Amino acid sequence: RGHVVGQAAGGILDLVMPMRVSGAGPALFCAHPMVGLSWCYMALLPHVDARYPLYGLQARGRRRPEPLPASMREMARDYADQIRLTQPSGPYHLLGMSLGGNIAFAIAEELERRDQQVGLLVILDANLADLDAIESSNEPWMIYNLVLAQFGYVPGVTAADPDPGARMLELVRRQPGLGLEEWPDQRVRALQRVITNNVAVARAHQPGRVHCPLLFFSAMR
């Protein structure tokens, strides 16, 4: 399903990706998972009441080289600014899956620091259990395989590849129709930098408290 979602998103890289702008209710803002893109949330459209607009928050550094946030709090301040530009007043509804859950929690903290009302915080399977292994390995080939898997490609990069970035690009170019084949090489490679930074700021962050309603989902096999 990931590659279908990627195609439907059309490669949109805006910091706030509009998935549905119609509806009279307050918007639902979805914080990106580790990969830094919110295309996966397109799958929510049939399941979220049409009265509510739907937006995805996406990481900086994918469209062009630019400084990345040095902390989760800096990231949350940036996203809170973007949210308020889209919806100037609350209540604000936030959702995050996986690492996006941690980001959504930090955004809720930031909005509450600004005396803004958070109507609901929804967290889907958010934990840091896998981040230690990813960061401690510090192996680009593992990050590139994560990117490939996220977009529906076969994660075929190995530790033996002398240039894992080039190998990932080869696999992307070989299989069109999954969302990345039209990206310039530099943009595809930039995903590793974004993911590495997302993991680093998440591991260094100590969350505080929120005072809003929280709905937590833990998937079962």
N, C-alpha and C positions, 0 to 999 in steps of 0.2 A: 504494500500500500504506500510505502514511502516514496517510490518513484512517481506514482500517480499524483500524490500531493505536491511533489516538486514541480511537476509539469503544470499543475493547476495554479501554483503560485506565480508562475511565469518569470521566475528569477528576480522578483522584487527584492530590492536591497535597502529600502528606506528604513530609517531608524524606527519609525512607527509604520508598520505595514498594514494598510487597510484591507481587512478581509470581508467586512460587511459594514457599510457606513449608514445604512437606513435603520430606522427604528427610533421610537420616542423614548425608550428607556435609557438608563445609564449604560455606558459602554463596559465591555469586559476586556481588560488589557492582559495579554498573555506574555509572560516573560520567557525568553528563549532558553532552551536547554544548552548543554555544553558546547554544541557546535556553533552557537551564536546566531542561528537563523530560526525564525518562527514558522517556517513553512509547514511543519508538522501539525500546527493547530488548524490548518484548513479543514482537517478531518472533523473538527468540532462543529462546523457550520450546520449540518443537519440536526445536531443535538442541542444546540443553544437556541432558545426561544427567539423567533424573528423580531421580537420587540427590542432586542438588545444588540447594538452595534458590537463588532468584534475587531480588535486590533492586536497585532503582534509586535512586541518590542524586540529589536534586533541590535546586535553588537556593532560597535564601531570597528573600523579597520578592515572591512571586507571590500568595500567599493574603491577605496584609495588609502594610501599610507597615511596614518594619523596616530597621534598618541592614544594609547589604550589606558583605561582607568587603572590606577595604582592600588585601589582598594575596593572592596564591595560597597563601602559607604559612598565613595566617589561615583561608582556605577549607579547606585540607587538614586543619588542626587540628580544625575543626568537623566535617568529614566523618569523620575518624578517631574522634572522640568518638561520633558517631552509629553508626558501624560496630560499635564495641566495646559499645555498649548493646544492639545486636541480636545480636552474637556476641561474648561476653566474652573468648574466647581464640582464638588462631590455630590453624593457619595461616590467613592471610587471602588470598582470591583476588580480584583486582581486574581490571576491564575498562573501557576507555574508547574511544569512537569520536570521531574528529575532535578538537575541543577537549577532549572528555572524556578522551582519551588523555593530554593534558598534566596534567589534573586527577588522573587515576589515578596517574600517575607521582609527582606531589607527595604524594598520600596514602601511597603506598608509602614515600617518604622519611620522612614523618612517623611511620608505624608502626614503621619501623626505628629511628628516633630513640628510640622508646619501648621498644626491645628486643623488639618483637613480630615474629614470623615472617611473612613474606609468601611464600605458597606459589607463587604465579604472578601475574605482571603481564601482561595482554594489551592490546596497543595496536592499534587499527584506524585506519589512515589519519590519524594525528595529525601535523599540522604547523601552522605559523603563517603559511603563505604568503598567505592571504587576509585576515588580520587588519589589516594596514597599510592596505589600501584601505578597509575598513569604517570603521576609526577615523578615518583622515585625512579622509574625506568628511564625517563628523559630520552626516550628513543623516538625519533620522528616517525619511523615506519609504523609504530603502533598508533600514533595520532592519525596518520594518513589512512590506515585501515579503518579507524573509527569514522573518518569522513566518508570513505567509500561505502561502508555499511549503512550510514545514515541516509544516503541517497539511493540506496538500492543496488549498488554495484557489488561485485564479488570482492571482498577484501583480500587482494592477492599480493600485497607488499610484504616482503620478508626481511629479516635482519641481514640476510646475505646481499640484498640489493645495494650496490655502491652508491646509487643516487635514488633514495626512496621517493623523493618528490617527482623525479622524472618518471619513475615506474608508475606512480599514481596517475600522472597525466596520461601516460600511455593507456592505462586501463580505462580512463574516462573517455578518451578520444575513440577507443575501440568500440564502445557501446553507446551509441547515441540514443537520445530520447529520455534520459533520466534526469535532466535538469542542469548538468554542469558542463556539457560538451561545448556550449557556446561561450563559456567564460574564458577570458584571457588567462594565460598560464599564471601570471602574477597573482590574479585574484584567487585562483584555486589554491595556490601555495599559501596565500595569506590566511587560509582557514586554520593552518597549523598554529600560527602565531596567536590568532584569536582564541583557539581552544586552550592552548597552553596558559594564556593569561587568565582566562576564565577559571581554570582549575586553580591557579596560584592564588587569585584573590578570594576564591571560595574557601580554600584551606586555611588562609590566614585570618578569616573573618570570625569574630565572636558575636553571634546574634544576641540581641537584647530581648525586649518584650513588645508585644502589640496588645491592643485593647479592643480589637475588632472581632467580630465573629469569624471563626476559622473552620473550614471544612477540609478534612484530611482523608485522602484516598490511599489505600495500600493494596495494590493488585495481588491477587492470589492466582497461582497456577491452576 
